[in-house]
Every structure is written in structure tokens, then in C-alpha cells.
Amino acid sequence: MTRKNLRSGGFTLVEIMIVVAIIGLLATIAIPNFVRARLKAQQSACINNLRQIDGAKQQWALEAKAGGNATPVLANIQPYLGRGALGTAPSCPADPTGKFESSYNLNPLDTAPTCIPMPGAPGDATGHHLD
């Protein structure tokens, strides 16, 4: 007489619960790191934009023979941003509107441009600013 094993192939409830618990543990570790990396990438992109804007301001000032207290407008520095006279102006990645006007203050020539959504201060690790 032969005996048949009636157990079908599959996972038990305990095995599935262990897998779900492991995935949940990995998610609790990975998600904060992902958010932190995303914020750091936004900050780096914004600071790079601020450097480009500051360089464009200085180039405009040299060519226009502007004084140290002159404040350029976007139309003045647009040709020096490397996007052409009619190209798109940069915007801060943290700005939900994605527009230059709501992202950056140009400020006078003797002052660095500033980020409007995340201004921060020198030495601050969370803000977007030129040191």
C-alpha cells in the first residue's frame, strides 16, 4: 500500500509574514536615505544654478561697465547663462512653480544671488546659498 502526500507546494502564512517583515525593515532603512539623497541633489543643483547666475552677473557687469550697486534683470544676464538670449532661465528644484522669478533674487552686483524657496544662511546645511 502506497501513501500519498497530500501537502501541496506553497508558502505557509509564517513564511509570508517573515518576508513581509524583512521588506518592511528594509523600507524603513531605505526611504529616509532616499529622501535625504533627493534633498542633497536638489541643493547641489540649486547651488550650481546660483554659481552660474553669479558668473553671468559678473560678465554682464564687465561688458556693460556697470557699477557695484547696479542690479541686473534676467534679460541682462540671459545671454551669459549659456542658454542663449531666448533660452530658458534656471529654476530651483525646490520651487514648485519652476520659474526663475519665484526661484532666485538677482540682488546687486556686490551681493551674491539668493534662492527664494530655500534661502538658508552661510554654514547652514539645509539651505541653498553660495558660501
PyMOL commands that place a pseudoatom at each C-alpha (Angstrom):
pseudoatom trace, name=CA, resn=MET, resi=1, chain=A, elem=C, hetatm=0, pos=[0.000, 0.000, 0.000]
pseudoatom trace, name=CA, resn=THR, resi=2, chain=A, elem=C, hetatm=0, pos=[1.404, 3.398, -1.002]
pseudoatom trace, name=CA, resn=ARG, resi=3, chain=A, elem=C, hetatm=0, pos=[0.765, 6.524, 0.845]
pseudoatom trace, name=CA, resn=LYS, resi=4, chain=A, elem=C, hetatm=0, pos=[0.240, 9.810, -0.973]
pseudoatom trace, name=CA, resn=ASN, resi=5, chain=A, elem=C, hetatm=0, pos=[1.463, 13.101, 0.418]
pseudoatom trace, name=CA, resn=LEU, resi=6, chain=A, elem=C, hetatm=0, pos=[-1.484, 15.500, 0.258]
pseudoatom trace, name=CA, resn=ARG, resi=7, chain=A, elem=C, hetatm=0, pos=[0.560, 18.604, 1.017]
pseudoatom trace, name=CA, resn=SER, resi=8, chain=A, elem=C, hetatm=0, pos=[0.539, 20.977, -1.926]
pseudoatom trace, name=CA, resn=GLY, resi=9, chain=A, elem=C, hetatm=0, pos=[3.540, 23.179, -2.771]
pseudoatom trace, name=CA, resn=GLY, resi=10, chain=A, elem=C, hetatm=0, pos=[3.232, 26.721, -1.480]
pseudoatom trace, name=CA, resn=PHE, resi=11, chain=A, elem=C, hetatm=0, pos=[4.238, 29.110, 1.282]
pseudoatom trace, name=CA, resn=THR, resi=12, chain=A, elem=C, hetatm=0, pos=[2.900, 28.998, 4.786]
pseudoatom trace, name=CA, resn=LEU, resi=13, chain=A, elem=C, hetatm=0, pos=[1.469, 32.046, 6.489]
pseudoatom trace, name=CA, resn=VAL, resi=14, chain=A, elem=C, hetatm=0, pos=[4.505, 32.265, 8.778]
pseudoatom trace, name=CA, resn=GLU, resi=15, chain=A, elem=C, hetatm=0, pos=[6.909, 32.312, 5.833]
pseudoatom trace, name=CA, resn=ILE, resi=16, chain=A, elem=C, hetatm=0, pos=[4.953, 35.078, 4.124]
pseudoatom trace, name=CA, resn=MET, resi=17, chain=A, elem=C, hetatm=0, pos=[4.826, 37.108, 7.356]
pseudoatom trace, name=CA, resn=ILE, resi=18, chain=A, elem=C, hetatm=0, pos=[8.614, 36.823, 7.747]
pseudoatom trace, name=CA, resn=VAL, resi=19, chain=A, elem=C, hetatm=0, pos=[9.192, 38.040, 4.195]
pseudoatom trace, name=CA, resn=VAL, resi=20, chain=A, elem=C, hetatm=0, pos=[6.831, 40.982, 4.700]
pseudoatom trace, name=CA, resn=ALA, resi=21, chain=A, elem=C, hetatm=0, pos=[8.589, 41.887, 7.950]
pseudoatom trace, name=CA, resn=ILE, resi=22, chain=A, elem=C, hetatm=0, pos=[12.000, 41.832, 6.244]
pseudoatom trace, name=CA, resn=ILE, resi=23, chain=A, elem=C, hetatm=0, pos=[10.741, 44.018, 3.393]
pseudoatom trace, name=CA, resn=GLY, resi=24, chain=A, elem=C, hetatm=0, pos=[9.251, 46.467, 5.903]
pseudoatom trace, name=CA, resn=LEU, resi=25, chain=A, elem=C, hetatm=0, pos=[12.555, 46.646, 7.790]
pseudoatom trace, name=CA, resn=LEU, resi=26, chain=A, elem=C, hetatm=0, pos=[14.483, 47.324, 4.597]
pseudoatom trace, name=CA, resn=ALA, resi=27, chain=A, elem=C, hetatm=0, pos=[11.968, 50.017, 3.600]
pseudoatom trace, name=CA, resn=THR, resi=28, chain=A, elem=C, hetatm=0, pos=[12.345, 51.811, 6.956]
pseudoatom trace, name=CA, resn=ILE, resi=29, chain=A, elem=C, hetatm=0, pos=[16.092, 51.973, 6.329]
pseudoatom trace, name=CA, resn=ALA, resi=30, chain=A, elem=C, hetatm=0, pos=[15.988, 52.887, 2.625]
pseudoatom trace, name=CA, resn=ILE, resi=31, chain=A, elem=C, hetatm=0, pos=[13.237, 55.533, 2.459]
pseudoatom trace, name=CA, resn=PRO, resi=32, chain=A, elem=C, hetatm=0, pos=[14.873, 58.153, 4.757]
pseudoatom trace, name=CA, resn=ASN, resi=33, chain=A, elem=C, hetatm=0, pos=[18.171, 57.700, 2.889]
pseudoatom trace, name=CA, resn=PHE, resi=34, chain=A, elem=C, hetatm=0, pos=[16.376, 58.212, -0.423]
pseudoatom trace, name=CA, resn=VAL, resi=35, chain=A, elem=C, hetatm=0, pos=[14.697, 61.392, 0.819]
pseudoatom trace, name=CA, resn=ARG, resi=36, chain=A, elem=C, hetatm=0, pos=[17.999, 62.719, 2.174]
pseudoatom trace, name=CA, resn=ALA, resi=37, chain=A, elem=C, hetatm=0, pos=[19.766, 61.984, -1.127]
pseudoatom trace, name=CA, resn=ARG, resi=38, chain=A, elem=C, hetatm=0, pos=[16.978, 63.706, -3.074]
pseudoatom trace, name=CA, resn=LEU, resi=39, chain=A, elem=C, hetatm=0, pos=[17.205, 66.854, -0.924]
pseudoatom trace, name=CA, resn=LYS, resi=40, chain=A, elem=C, hetatm=0, pos=[21.004, 66.895, -1.266]
pseudoatom trace, name=CA, resn=ALA, resi=41, chain=A, elem=C, hetatm=0, pos=[20.719, 66.593, -5.067]
pseudoatom trace, name=CA, resn=GLN, resi=42, chain=A, elem=C, hetatm=0, pos=[18.236, 69.492, -5.146]
pseudoatom trace, name=CA, resn=GLN, resi=43, chain=A, elem=C, hetatm=0, pos=[20.577, 71.583, -3.009]
pseudoatom trace, name=CA, resn=SER, resi=44, chain=A, elem=C, hetatm=0, pos=[23.564, 70.840, -5.271]
pseudoatom trace, name=CA, resn=ALA, resi=45, chain=A, elem=C, hetatm=0, pos=[21.589, 71.697, -8.417]
pseudoatom trace, name=CA, resn=CYS, resi=46, chain=A, elem=C, hetatm=0, pos=[20.380, 74.981, -6.911]
pseudoatom trace, name=CA, resn=ILE, resi=47, chain=A, elem=C, hetatm=0, pos=[23.857, 76.000, -5.739]
pseudoatom trace, name=CA, resn=ASN, resi=48, chain=A, elem=C, hetatm=0, pos=[25.197, 75.257, -9.217]
pseudoatom trace, name=CA, resn=ASN, resi=49, chain=A, elem=C, hetatm=0, pos=[22.459, 77.496, -10.672]
pseudoatom trace, name=CA, resn=LEU, resi=50, chain=A, elem=C, hetatm=0, pos=[23.423, 80.243, -8.210]
pseudoatom trace, name=CA, resn=ARG, resi=51, chain=A, elem=C, hetatm=0, pos=[27.062, 79.981, -9.341]
pseudoatom trace, name=CA, resn=GLN, resi=52, chain=A, elem=C, hetatm=0, pos=[26.038, 80.275, -12.986]
pseudoatom trace, name=CA, resn=ILE, resi=53, chain=A, elem=C, hetatm=0, pos=[23.804, 83.267, -12.223]
pseudoatom trace, name=CA, resn=ASP, resi=54, chain=A, elem=C, hetatm=0, pos=[26.596, 84.967, -10.262]
pseudoatom trace, name=CA, resn=GLY, resi=55, chain=A, elem=C, hetatm=0, pos=[29.056, 84.401, -13.113]
pseudoatom trace, name=CA, resn=ALA, resi=56, chain=A, elem=C, hetatm=0, pos=[26.530, 85.771, -15.617]
pseudoatom trace, name=CA, resn=LYS, resi=57, chain=A, elem=C, hetatm=0, pos=[26.037, 88.859, -13.431]
pseudoatom trace, name=CA, resn=GLN, resi=58, chain=A, elem=C, hetatm=0, pos=[29.777, 89.479, -13.321]
pseudoatom trace, name=CA, resn=GLN, resi=59, chain=A, elem=C, hetatm=0, pos=[30.153, 89.038, -17.091]
pseudoatom trace, name=CA, resn=TRP, resi=60, chain=A, elem=C, hetatm=0, pos=[27.278, 91.423, -17.722]
pseudoatom trace, name=CA, resn=ALA, resi=61, chain=A, elem=C, hetatm=0, pos=[28.826, 93.966, -15.348]
pseudoatom trace, name=CA, resn=LEU, resi=62, chain=A, elem=C, hetatm=0, pos=[32.168, 93.832, -17.167]
pseudoatom trace, name=CA, resn=GLU, resi=63, chain=A, elem=C, hetatm=0, pos=[30.640, 94.249, -20.606]
pseudoatom trace, name=CA, resn=ALA, resi=64, chain=A, elem=C, hetatm=0, pos=[28.085, 96.873, -19.561]
pseudoatom trace, name=CA, resn=LYS, resi=65, chain=A, elem=C, hetatm=0, pos=[30.606, 98.718, -17.335]
pseudoatom trace, name=CA, resn=ALA, resi=66, chain=A, elem=C, hetatm=0, pos=[28.049, 98.620, -14.521]
pseudoatom trace, name=CA, resn=GLY, resi=67, chain=A, elem=C, hetatm=0, pos=[28.843, 99.839, -11.021]
pseudoatom trace, name=CA, resn=GLY, resi=68, chain=A, elem=C, hetatm=0, pos=[28.939, 97.629, -7.943]
pseudoatom trace, name=CA, resn=ASN, resi=69, chain=A, elem=C, hetatm=0, pos=[25.483, 98.672, -6.774]
pseudoatom trace, name=CA, resn=ALA, resi=70, chain=A, elem=C, hetatm=0, pos=[23.743, 98.034, -10.134]
pseudoatom trace, name=CA, resn=THR, resi=71, chain=A, elem=C, hetatm=0, pos=[21.128, 95.279, -10.145]
pseudoatom trace, name=CA, resn=PRO, resi=72, chain=A, elem=C, hetatm=0, pos=[20.721, 93.367, -13.408]
pseudoatom trace, name=CA, resn=VAL, resi=73, chain=A, elem=C, hetatm=0, pos=[17.457, 91.854, -14.575]
pseudoatom trace, name=CA, resn=LEU, resi=74, chain=A, elem=C, hetatm=0, pos=[17.039, 88.437, -16.172]
pseudoatom trace, name=CA, resn=ALA, resi=75, chain=A, elem=C, hetatm=0, pos=[17.070, 89.918, -19.677]
pseudoatom trace, name=CA, resn=ASN, resi=76, chain=A, elem=C, hetatm=0, pos=[20.546, 91.375, -18.971]
pseudoatom trace, name=CA, resn=ILE, resi=77, chain=A, elem=C, hetatm=0, pos=[22.154, 88.113, -17.856]
pseudoatom trace, name=CA, resn=GLN, resi=78, chain=A, elem=C, hetatm=0, pos=[20.237, 85.649, -20.055]
pseudoatom trace, name=CA, resn=PRO, resi=79, chain=A, elem=C, hetatm=0, pos=[22.828, 85.679, -22.883]
pseudoatom trace, name=CA, resn=TYR, resi=80, chain=A, elem=C, hetatm=0, pos=[25.568, 84.772, -20.367]
pseudoatom trace, name=CA, resn=LEU, resi=81, chain=A, elem=C, hetatm=0, pos=[23.772, 81.770, -18.874]
pseudoatom trace, name=CA, resn=GLY, resi=82, chain=A, elem=C, hetatm=0, pos=[24.739, 79.519, -21.763]
pseudoatom trace, name=CA, resn=ARG, resi=83, chain=A, elem=C, hetatm=0, pos=[21.160, 79.040, -22.882]
pseudoatom trace, name=CA, resn=GLY, resi=84, chain=A, elem=C, hetatm=0, pos=[21.070, 81.802, -25.493]
pseudoatom trace, name=CA, resn=ALA, resi=85, chain=A, elem=C, hetatm=0, pos=[19.129, 85.034, -25.460]
pseudoatom trace, name=CA, resn=LEU, resi=86, chain=A, elem=C, hetatm=0, pos=[15.779, 83.276, -25.781]
pseudoatom trace, name=CA, resn=GLY, resi=87, chain=A, elem=C, hetatm=0, pos=[16.558, 80.114, -23.805]
pseudoatom trace, name=CA, resn=THR, resi=88, chain=A, elem=C, hetatm=0, pos=[15.014, 79.009, -20.556]
pseudoatom trace, name=CA, resn=ALA, resi=89, chain=A, elem=C, hetatm=0, pos=[16.243, 80.502, -17.310]
pseudoatom trace, name=CA, resn=PRO, resi=90, chain=A, elem=C, hetatm=0, pos=[17.233, 78.164, -14.460]
pseudoatom trace, name=CA, resn=SER, resi=91, chain=A, elem=C, hetatm=0, pos=[14.900, 77.486, -11.562]
pseudoatom trace, name=CA, resn=CYS, resi=92, chain=A, elem=C, hetatm=0, pos=[15.382, 75.988, -8.132]
pseudoatom trace, name=CA, resn=PRO, resi=93, chain=A, elem=C, hetatm=0, pos=[14.394, 72.297, -7.978]
pseudoatom trace, name=CA, resn=ALA, resi=94, chain=A, elem=C, hetatm=0, pos=[12.651, 73.016, -4.663]
pseudoatom trace, name=CA, resn=ASP, resi=95, chain=A, elem=C, hetatm=0, pos=[10.401, 75.619, -6.323]
pseudoatom trace, name=CA, resn=PRO, resi=96, chain=A, elem=C, hetatm=0, pos=[7.068, 74.016, -7.254]
pseudoatom trace, name=CA, resn=THR, resi=97, chain=A, elem=C, hetatm=0, pos=[6.347, 76.658, -9.913]
pseudoatom trace, name=CA, resn=GLY, resi=98, chain=A, elem=C, hetatm=0, pos=[9.601, 76.013, -11.761]
pseudoatom trace, name=CA, resn=LYS, resi=99, chain=A, elem=C, hetatm=0, pos=[10.020, 79.678, -12.712]
pseudoatom trace, name=CA, resn=PHE, resi=100, chain=A, elem=C, hetatm=0, pos=[13.098, 81.870, -12.400]
pseudoatom trace, name=CA, resn=GLU, resi=101, chain=A, elem=C, hetatm=0, pos=[11.145, 84.767, -10.900]
pseudoatom trace, name=CA, resn=SER, resi=102, chain=A, elem=C, hetatm=0, pos=[9.937, 82.686, -7.957]
pseudoatom trace, name=CA, resn=SER, resi=103, chain=A, elem=C, hetatm=0, pos=[13.252, 80.844, -7.557]
pseudoatom trace, name=CA, resn=TYR, resi=104, chain=A, elem=C, hetatm=0, pos=[16.011, 83.450, -7.423]
pseudoatom trace, name=CA, resn=ASN, resi=105, chain=A, elem=C, hetatm=0, pos=[16.713, 87.029, -6.370]
pseudoatom trace, name=CA, resn=LEU, resi=106, chain=A, elem=C, hetatm=0, pos=[19.474, 88.523, -8.517]
pseudoatom trace, name=CA, resn=ASN, resi=107, chain=A, elem=C, hetatm=0, pos=[20.493, 91.185, -5.946]
pseudoatom trace, name=CA, resn=PRO, resi=108, chain=A, elem=C, hetatm=0, pos=[23.009, 93.974, -6.680]
pseudoatom trace, name=CA, resn=LEU, resi=109, chain=A, elem=C, hetatm=0, pos=[26.370, 93.081, -8.236]
pseudoatom trace, name=CA, resn=ASP, resi=110, chain=A, elem=C, hetatm=0, pos=[28.244, 93.234, -4.939]
pseudoatom trace, name=CA, resn=THR, resi=111, chain=A, elem=C, hetatm=0, pos=[25.841, 90.673, -3.383]
pseudoatom trace, name=CA, resn=ALA, resi=112, chain=A, elem=C, hetatm=0, pos=[25.533, 87.025, -4.383]
pseudoatom trace, name=CA, resn=PRO, resi=113, chain=A, elem=C, hetatm=0, pos=[22.203, 85.858, -5.834]
pseudoatom trace, name=CA, resn=THR, resi=114, chain=A, elem=C, hetatm=0, pos=[19.883, 84.095, -3.396]
pseudoatom trace, name=CA, resn=CYS, resi=115, chain=A, elem=C, hetatm=0, pos=[17.411, 81.233, -3.556]
pseudoatom trace, name=CA, resn=ILE, resi=116, chain=A, elem=C, hetatm=0, pos=[13.861, 82.208, -2.620]
pseudoatom trace, name=CA, resn=PRO, resi=117, chain=A, elem=C, hetatm=0, pos=[12.330, 78.798, -1.660]
pseudoatom trace, name=CA, resn=MET, resi=118, chain=A, elem=C, hetatm=0, pos=[15.292, 77.640, 0.500]
pseudoatom trace, name=CA, resn=PRO, resi=119, chain=A, elem=C, hetatm=0, pos=[17.432, 80.697, 1.345]
pseudoatom trace, name=CA, resn=GLY, resi=120, chain=A, elem=C, hetatm=0, pos=[19.431, 79.307, 4.259]
pseudoatom trace, name=CA, resn=ALA, resi=121, chain=A, elem=C, hetatm=0, pos=[22.492, 81.081, 5.622]
pseudoatom trace, name=CA, resn=PRO, resi=122, chain=A, elem=C, hetatm=0, pos=[26.243, 80.516, 5.258]
pseudoatom trace, name=CA, resn=GLY, resi=123, chain=A, elem=C, hetatm=0, pos=[27.167, 77.426, 7.230]
pseudoatom trace, name=CA, resn=ASP, resi=124, chain=A, elem=C, hetatm=0, pos=[23.593, 76.104, 7.157]
pseudoatom trace, name=CA, resn=ALA, resi=125, chain=A, elem=C, hetatm=0, pos=[23.453, 72.559, 5.750]
pseudoatom trace, name=CA, resn=THR, resi=126, chain=A, elem=C, hetatm=0, pos=[19.809, 72.704, 4.628]
pseudoatom trace, name=CA, resn=GLY, resi=127, chain=A, elem=C, hetatm=0, pos=[19.562, 75.983, 2.730]
pseudoatom trace, name=CA, resn=HIS, resi=128, chain=A, elem=C, hetatm=0, pos=[20.552, 76.792, -0.843]
pseudoatom trace, name=CA, resn=HIS, resi=129, chain=A, elem=C, hetatm=0, pos=[23.203, 79.521, -0.760]
pseudoatom trace, name=CA, resn=LEU, resi=130, chain=A, elem=C, hetatm=0, pos=[26.625, 80.430, -2.058]
pseudoatom trace, name=CA, resn=ASP, resi=131, chain=A, elem=C, hetatm=0, pos=[29.330, 80.427, 0.576]
for i in range(1, 131): cmd.bond("trace and resi %d" % i, "trace and resi %d" % (i + 1))
show_as sticks, trace
zoom trace
